[in-house]
C-alpha cells in the first residue's frame, strides 16, 4: 500500500461478493457447533449492520452495501440448528468520544452513553441474539 494509505480506505474494498449467510449457517451446523457468534463491530469501529450510530463506516453505507448481521440472523434462525450470537467491541480505536473519555480518566462517559450503549441496545432489539459477547482492553 502507498505510504499515505489510510485504514479507512479499506472500507470500499470490502465487497462480501461471495458471502452467503445460508451457506454459513449450514457449514457451522455441519461442523457440530452449538452456537455461532459473529463480530458486529470490532475495535476499528466498522459495523456490519446499518447502525444508526455509525454513519458512513458500516456495511450498508460502504463496501458491500448490505446488512450482513441481518442476513446471518435470518439464515441461522431459519435453519434452527445453531444458536445465533453477536459480538460487539466495547471501544473503538479511532473514536474521538472514546479518546476524550479516556483522556479524562473515564470521569466522563460520553462514548458509553452516546455510542456504546445505544449500539448494544440497537443490536439486541433488532436482531435478538441468543448469545451476546463484548470485550475491550484497558479502559473499555
C-alpha positions as CSV (number, residue, x, y, z in Angstrom):
1,X,0.0,0.0,0.0
2,X,1.2,3.5,-0.6
3,X,2.7,5.4,2.3
4,X,-0.3,7.7,2.6
5,X,-2.9,4.9,2.5
6,X,-5.3,5.2,5.5
7,X,-7.1,2.4,7.3
8,X,-10.5,3.8,6.2
9,X,-9.5,3.2,2.6
10,X,-10.0,-0.5,3.2
11,X,-13.8,0.0,3.6
12,X,-14.7,0.3,-0.1
13,X,-12.6,-2.8,-0.9
14,X,-14.8,-5.0,1.4
15,X,-17.3,-6.4,-1.1
16,X,-18.7,-9.6,0.5
17,X,-19.1,-10.7,-3.1
18,X,-19.2,-14.4,-2.3
19,X,-20.8,-14.1,1.1
20,X,-23.9,-16.3,1.5
21,X,-25.5,-16.3,5.0
22,X,-27.4,-19.6,4.4
23,X,-24.2,-21.3,3.4
24,X,-22.5,-20.1,6.6
25,X,-25.4,-21.4,8.7
26,X,-25.2,-24.8,7.0
27,X,-21.4,-25.1,7.4
28,X,-21.5,-24.1,11.1
29,X,-24.3,-26.5,11.8
30,X,-22.5,-29.3,9.9
31,X,-19.4,-28.7,12.0
32,X,-21.3,-29.7,15.1
33,X,-21.1,-26.2,16.7
34,X,-23.9,-25.4,19.1
35,X,-23.7,-21.7,18.8
36,X,-22.2,-19.0,16.4
37,X,-21.0,-15.6,17.4
38,X,-20.5,-13.0,14.7
39,X,-18.4,-9.9,15.0
40,X,-20.9,-7.0,14.5
41,X,-18.2,-4.3,15.2
42,X,-14.6,-4.7,16.2
43,X,-12.2,-2.1,17.6
44,X,-11.8,-0.4,14.3
45,X,-15.5,0.8,14.6
46,X,-16.7,-0.7,11.3
47,X,-20.2,-2.0,11.8
48,X,-21.5,-5.0,9.8
49,X,-25.1,-3.7,10.2
50,X,-26.6,-0.3,9.3
51,X,-26.1,1.2,12.7
52,X,-28.0,4.3,13.5
53,X,-24.9,5.4,15.5
54,X,-22.3,4.7,12.8
55,X,-22.6,6.9,9.7
56,X,-20.6,6.1,6.7
57,X,-18.5,3.4,8.4
58,X,-20.8,0.4,8.1
59,X,-21.5,-2.4,5.7
60,X,-24.7,-0.7,4.4
61,X,-23.1,2.6,3.6
62,X,-19.7,1.5,2.3
63,X,-18.3,-1.7,0.8
64,X,-20.9,-4.5,0.3
65,X,-24.0,-2.2,0.9
66,X,-25.7,-5.0,2.9
67,X,-26.9,-5.7,6.4
68,X,-24.6,-8.7,7.0
69,X,-25.8,-9.1,10.6
70,X,-29.4,-9.2,9.4
71,X,-28.7,-11.7,6.7
72,X,-26.9,-14.0,9.2
73,X,-29.6,-13.6,11.8
74,X,-32.3,-14.6,9.3
75,X,-30.3,-17.6,8.0
76,X,-29.3,-19.0,11.4
77,X,-32.8,-18.6,12.8
78,X,-34.4,-20.1,9.7
79,X,-32.0,-23.1,9.9
80,X,-32.6,-23.5,13.6
81,X,-29.8,-25.9,14.4
82,X,-27.3,-23.4,15.9
83,X,-27.9,-20.6,18.4
84,X,-27.2,-17.2,16.9
85,X,-24.9,-14.8,18.8
86,X,-23.3,-11.4,18.3
87,X,-20.0,-9.9,19.4
88,X,-19.6,-6.2,19.9
89,X,-16.4,-4.3,20.7
90,X,-16.8,-2.0,23.7
91,X,-14.4,0.6,22.3
92,X,-13.1,2.0,19.0
93,X,-9.5,2.9,18.2
94,X,-10.5,6.0,16.2
95,X,-13.5,7.3,18.1
96,X,-12.9,10.9,19.4
97,X,-15.6,10.4,22.1
98,X,-13.8,7.4,23.5
99,X,-10.4,9.2,23.3
100,X,-11.9,12.1,25.2
101,X,-13.4,9.9,28.0
102,X,-10.0,8.1,28.2
103,X,-8.1,11.4,28.5
104,X,-10.5,12.4,31.3
105,X,-9.6,9.2,33.1
106,X,-13.1,7.9,32.4
107,X,-14.7,10.5,34.7
108,X,-16.8,11.4,31.6
109,X,-19.0,8.8,29.9
110,X,-19.9,10.4,26.6
111,X,-18.8,7.4,24.5
112,X,-20.7,4.9,26.7
113,X,-23.9,7.0,26.7
114,X,-23.9,8.3,23.2
115,X,-22.3,5.4,21.2
116,X,-21.7,2.1,23.0
117,X,-24.9,1.5,24.9
118,X,-27.2,2.8,22.1
119,X,-25.4,0.4,19.7
120,X,-25.7,-2.6,22.0
121,X,-29.4,-1.8,22.6
122,X,-30.0,-1.5,18.8
123,X,-28.3,-4.9,18.2
124,X,-30.3,-6.7,20.9
125,X,-33.6,-5.1,19.9
126,X,-33.2,-5.5,16.2
127,X,-31.5,-8.9,15.9
128,X,-32.4,-10.6,19.3
129,X,-29.3,-12.7,19.6
130,X,-29.3,-15.8,21.9
131,X,-25.7,-15.0,22.9
132,X,-24.2,-11.6,23.3
133,X,-20.5,-11.1,23.9
134,X,-18.4,-7.9,24.3
135,X,-14.8,-7.1,25.2
136,X,-12.2,-4.4,25.0
137,X,-8.9,-3.5,26.5
138,X,-7.8,-1.5,29.5
139,X,-10.4,1.3,29.8
140,X,-13.2,-0.3,27.9
